[in-house]
């Protein structure tokens, strides 16, 4: 009975990871596909920012462009609180919707692709964890069926009755997707006018007082990434490999969460038995006692060992360096956007 309960809990976690992976991969794939569709089917033109429409601190650029000898106005399909890049009169390369000439986006904007990739990466990790941390058993299929039934029941409860649904034409009209729709230029104002403060100068973005703190955080991330990369390069260049086995799991708490770290035993080239705790923990655990692993260690420091995960050995240093690069970019953007322009 206890084994059945444990199997049920494991299957529940496993299916939860699968569903999380499908959601992340679905959303990330949808964003990438939507962006790819734009880039493949949109018309190319060069436009000028004539102003923005603003509400609740979010600004949407409005462009004027010429295509096939005709002048049009188009509104960006994205809004943001950033002021940088929305200056009136700025010339930008545009992608124009092939179905709606009043909808456009900048050609050199890759934020949607970046967000899609950021969402896909955790989806791959969740899927990998679901396949490697748990065995696929009959209980997995039972739990998957139960979860799918529950999700279908929840979806049915929020399903809009047929008589209350709006037509596609009405939906397009509400979202200003009618090809004949035009932009109300009375609502378009220069960004400089919307963000001018009482001192008479534009307020160009985020408060600069936080910039040094964000910059220090970027340096810390970069230093940690370089340190982890240096240690791993030493192991890869001078280390030895040996077969090992997981002998136990060590639970460590961090706040309200717990992580399980595999404790591995192996023998060195000098037939010395060594035990060490791997530096990567997870919840649920990625390993179980008795699992066979390959150990990467230094001959003169056998306690300084890790489970050899191949190319994934570099995952932590790479993630830290990428995070440091993003925070450094954010620091630069905050500094530039916080600098007041001449009156």
C-alpha positions, 0 to 999 in steps of 0.5 A: 500500500505504501509503495502504491502511495509513493508511486502515485506521488511520483506519477503526480509529480512526473505528469506535472512536469510534463504538463509544465514542459508542454505549457512552456514549449507551447507558449515559447513555440507560439511566440517564435512561430508568431514572430517567424510568421511576421518576418516571412509575410510582412511588408518592408518599409521605412517609417518615421515615429510621429508620436505615441499613444499612452495609457498607464505608463505604457507607450505605443509608437505610431509610425508614418510610412510610404508604401507603393506611393501611398502614405499610411499611419501604423501603430506598433503591435507592442507597448512598453514603459521604455522611452528610449527609442520612441523619440519623435522623428526617429527613422526606423525600419518597419515590418507592416502587417500584410493583412492590416496596414495600420499595424507594424513593428520595428524590423530590428526588434528581437524581443519576442524571439528572446522571450520565446527562447527564455520560455522554451529553455525551462520547458526543455528542462522540465521535460528532461526532468520528467523523463530522467528523474522518474520511471514511466509506469502504469501509474504515470498513465493513470495520473495523466488520464486523471489530470487531463480529465480534470483540465477538460472539466475546468475548461468546460466550466469556463467555456463560453456558450455558443449564444454568447460568443461574438463573431470573428468580424466583431472581434476584429472590429473590437481589436481594431483589426479591420483593414479599413480602420484608421488611427485616430491621430488626435490621440497621438502625442510626442513622447517628449510631451507625455514625459515632460516633468515639472522642471521642463525636461523630459524624464528619460526612463528609470530612476538612476539611483538604482543603476549602481546596485544593478551594476554591482549585481551584474559584476557579482554574477559575472565573477561567479560565472567566471569562477565556475567556468575556471573550475570546470575548465580545470576539471575538463583539462586535468581531471580523470574519470571513474565509475561511481554510484549514488549511495544516498541523498542529502536534503538541504533546505533553502527557505521553504524549499528543499533540494536533494543532493546526490552523495556519490562514492567512487574509487580513484586511480590509486584505489582510494575510496572517496565520497562526495556530495555533488554540487547540483541538487533538485526537487524532486531528486534527479538521482536515486541511491544505486544509480550508476554515474561517471565521476570527474575528479582531480588526481591531487584533490579527489574530494573536488569531484562532480558527476560528469554530465557531458556538455551539461557540465557547463550549464551553470557557468553559461547561465551565470554569464548570460544572466550577467550579460543581461543585467549588464545590458539592463544597467547600461539601459537604465543609465542611458534612459536615466540621463536627462536630455538638454532642454 
